[in-house]
Amino acid sequence: MDGFINLLKPPGMTSHDVVAFLRKKLKTKKIGHLGTLDPAAAGVLPVAVGKATRLIEYLEAGAEKQYLAEIIFGITTTTWDREGKIVAEKDASFLTEALIIEKLRHFQGEIEQTPPLASAVKIAGKPLYHYQRKGERVEVPKRKVTVYEIKLLELIAKNTPHPRARVIIRCSRGTYIRSIAYDLGNILLTGATLNFLLRTKSGPFLLKDCCLLEEELKIIPPEEVFLDYPKIELTRDQFQRVKNGGEVKLAIEKESFGQVFAYFEGKIVATGKVQGKIFLPEKVFRIGE
């Protein structure tokens, strides 16, 4: 059993809870998830099973994420979402669509953000939530992330103390939507927190194709997941050399290119790079073997 599951994580479960559930259901320990979702969040949580776990890094590198977020204004919490305690309230009834759209432009492109204290980001080998639970102060360095698109869909409960904005965000791996909500509240001088979060895309995995935990789970072959990635085809002799970790010369026009997937008889058998028309294997395996 080797491949990927495009899973719909329900709110209330941690990503680790989902993996533990699947290990029991599928009767295998070799399972890993791609990209943690906060317990309160829902949406796309890709899971690798069996030998596909060795391919996780290739999906995570540069994987674009997309979210539907609802941000509530006039409320600030300890966790920057509704799971935390309210620490400040303000009247945000003056907010308009035009003002929010204007301020959202601050988050377009490459930005720096501070991860929430209630997160798994590690400082000195310990997750930030460890320091928060103990009430210890720690300096959290800013991180660079990229927001490709951030768009206001609608402003709900206008002219009330706590209006809510529904926003679509396309971003790079490692972007904290809670941080965007918190920073937006600071820019608007109202305070804000994340009301709910739904991940609608993670790399090639889309919300519309998700399985529910209680359903029969569809295992997607790695070859289908990496269909649009650079690839080379190996002959039988080349495969035998690569299988033993050897390099092979390729009959190709292009001298060199980056990460590629090597196929033999329709299956991914190795990953590596091509330099001077030589394939240099990095990971060798035969999924389904």
N, C-alpha and C positions, 0 to 999 in steps of 0.2 A: 504494500500500500504506500505508493510514493506520489506526491503531488501537492496541490494547494486547494484549500477550501476558502471560498469567499463568504465569510460569515457575517451575519448581522448581530453585533453585540447589543444585548439589551441594556438599558440603564439599570444601575444597581449592582452590576457585577464588575469586578476588576478584570483586566486582560489576563492576569494569572489565573483567576477563577475559571475563565473560559477554557484555558489550556488544560487545567486540572480536570474539568468536566469532560473534555474531548479525549483525554488519556484513558479515562474509564470507559467511555462510550466506544472508542475505537480499539481499545485493548492494546495500546502501544505507548511507550514513553517518549518516542522520538517525535515530538511535536514542538513547534515554536511559532510565535506570532510576529507579525511585522508591524511595528509602530504602535506603541501603547495608547490606549484611549482611557481617559479619566473614568472612574467608576460611574459618575453621574451621566456621562456622555453615552450616546448610542451611535450605531452606524457600522460602516465597513471595517472589519477587522480580519485581514487576510491571515491565514494560518497555513504553515508548511508542515507536511507529514512525511515521515520516513526520510529517504535520502534527499528529498527536496529541501530539507532544512539546511543543507550545504549551499543552497542557492539564494538564501535569504539576503545576503549582503548585496547581491546584484540587483535585487528589486528595491532595496532600501536606498541605494546610492542614487541620488537625484530624483527620487520618486516624488511626484507632485501629489499634494493632498488637496481635497476640496471639502469645505464645511458649510453647513447652514447653521448660523448662530443667532440666538436671540439675546440681546443685551438690554438690561434694565437700568435706567438712569436714576440718580438720586439715592442710590443705595451702595454702600461699600462694605465688603465682608472680609473676614480674615483669610479666606481661601481664594478670593476673587471670583467665586461662583456662589450659587445659592446653598451649597453644602455647609458654608462657614457661618460664623456668628456675625450679625450686623454690628459694625463699629461706627458707622456714620450715616446720617440721612439728611438729604437736602431736597428742596422743592425744585424739580426740573421741568415744570410745566411750560416754561418759555421755549423749550426746544422745538425746532422746526426741521422738516426734511432738508431744506436748503443748508441749514447750519451743520447738520450732521454729515451731509455729503461733502461739504467743504472741509471738515475736520478729518474725514476718512482719508483724504488725499495724503495726510501725513504718514500713512501706513503703506503707501504704494511703493514698490521697488525694494531695494535692500535696506533693511532697518536694523536697529539695535534694540533688543528687548531684554528685560530682566525676568527670568522664570519665576513663577509663584513660589512662595516658601512651602506651600503644601504641594510639593511635586517630588518626583523621583530623581531629579538632577542631583548628581553627587558633588559634594565639596569635601575635600580631605577624606575621600573614601566612604563618606556617609551621605545618604539621601537628605535633601533639604527638609523633608517632613520630620526627620529625626530631630533636627535642631528646633523646629517649630514646636513639636510636642513637649520638648524639655524647656522651652522658653529661652533657649540660648540664642544670642545674637551671632550672626555670621554674615560676612560680606559676600554678596552674590554678584559675580561678574556678569556684565551684559554679554549677550550672544548675538551674532549677526545671522539674520534669516532673510528670506526673500518672500515678499507678497506680490504675486503676479497680478492679482485682481482682488479688489475689495469693493463691493457694491451694495448699496442700500436697496432692499426690496420693498419694505414698507415701515412706516412708523405707526405703532399701535398705541391706543390709549393716550392720544394727544391731548394737551391742555389739562393733564392730570399730574399730580406730584411725581409719579414714577412711570413715564412713558417707556415703551419698549421698541427697540429697533431690530428688525430681522435683516440679517446681512449675509451675503454670500462671500466666501473668502477662498481664493486659490493660492496656495503657498507651498514653500519648500518644507522638507522634513525638519522637525525640531521646532516648528513655530508653535508657540503657546497662544491659543485663542483667548484664554483667560487674561493673559498679559495685554493683548490688544484691547479687550473690554476695559480693563483697569486703566490703561494709559489713555484711552479715549475719554473716560470719565474725568481724568485729571485735566486733559486739554480743554474740555467743556466746562470745567469748574463745578461739576455736579456730583462727581463720583459715579461709578458704574460697576456693575458686576455681571458675570455671564449667567443668564437665566436658564438656557439649555443649549446643547450642542449636538449636532448630528453630522457625522462624517459621511459624505456622499461619494467620495472617490479616494482611493489610495493606490497610486501607480496605475496599473491596468485594471484594477478591480473596482467595479461600480456598484452603487447601492441597488440598482434595479435587478442585478443578478445575484443578490445575496441569498444564502440559505439561513433558515432559522435553526437554532440549536436542537429543537425537538423534532425537526424534519429529518428525512433521510438525506444525508450529506453527500453532495456531489464533489468527488475528487477530480480536480482539473489537472490534466497532465502538464508537466513543465514545458513541454514542446508547444502547447497551446498558449501558455502564459508568456513565453519568450518569443512568440511568433515574429514580432517586428524588430527583434534585436539582431545585430550583425552575426552572421553565421558562416561556417565553412563546412563542406562535405568531405569526409575522409573515405579513402579507399580501404579495402580490407587490410592491405599491408600497412597502410598508415595507421589504421586503428590499432593494430597489434603493437606497433611501436609506441603510440601514445598511451595505450593501456599500461605499458610498463614504464611510463614516465619519460619516454624519449621524444625528442624534437623531430619534426618532419618538414621537408621542403614542399611548398605548395605551388601548383601551376596556376598562378593568379597574376593579374596585371598590376594591381596595387602593391607597392613595396611593403608598406607598414600601415597598420591601424591598431586601434586600441582593443578594448575588451571584445572577445568573440566567443561564440558557442560552437563547439565542434560536434557535428552530427555523424552518426553511422547507422545506416538502415533505419532512418527516421527517428532516432533517439539521440538525446543530448548525452554525449559520452565524456566530454571534457570542457573546461573553460580555460581561457588563456589569452595571449596576445600574439600578434603577428609582427615580426621585425625582419626586414630584408627578405620577405617571402618565406620566412621560417616560422612555423607555428610553435610557440613555446607554451606548453601546458602548465597550468597552475593547479587546477583541481581535476582529478580524473575519476570517473565513476560511470556506471551503467545503470541508470534508473530503470527499475523493473527487472533487473537481473536476479 
